[in-house]
């Protein structure tokens, strides 16, 4: 489902996190004309599929998404999650085709931005190209964080790091960094972290029992952010010693 959104960018509360960041009001209004539509998706609905033509970038308007790659046997490897204000579709920049699939984790909405029109606007709008480079840099930094997350860490450290990363991302969106909805299924988190579902559930239960977090179904409240941070940072300090 799609609906018109020509004036969405100038009034969007996520503008400071998305493509309009740092642009003058007139430039933001011009950029808004490139937004083809806002698209509403239901849980488990695909935004795009692996191997498809990368004609659009997708800015997350609301909800959350899972990105994954599938091999010839159909095995899926979760490679990331997207939250509001973040851009999806950058993986198609190299070859013009998406290297992964993205599916909605809940009822969500995205803004569709044609890549060809975006490239044209880079020559018309001062600062837009720099903003696109900032978004690419953020994506690279996220990939580096993922490598650190999965590299030589215990199950407890992986789960703690995952929760801390979500806390910081939600905080950057202007939401609570200590109370948020864990929209990802346990099996998706386990797949992403390279753990079993049972291990993820056990580690979350242990953190809950220690009073570091409180879990009610998919709602997570970080009760002791300092201690959660210490679990992650002490790991990094110990391994660098």
Secondary structure, DSSP 8 states (H G I E B T S, - for coil): -EE--TTHHHH-TTTTTSTTTT--HHHHHHHHTTEEEEEEE-TT-EEE-TTSB--EEEEEEES-EEEEEE-TT--EEEEEEE-TT-EE-GGGTTTSB-SSEEEESSSEEEEEEEHHHHHHHHTTSTTHHHHHHHHHHHHHHHHHHHHHHHSS--HHHHHHHHHHHHHHHHHHTTS-SSEEE--S-HHHHHHHHT--HHHHHHHHHHHHHTTSEEEETTEEEES-HHHHHHHHHHHHHHHH-
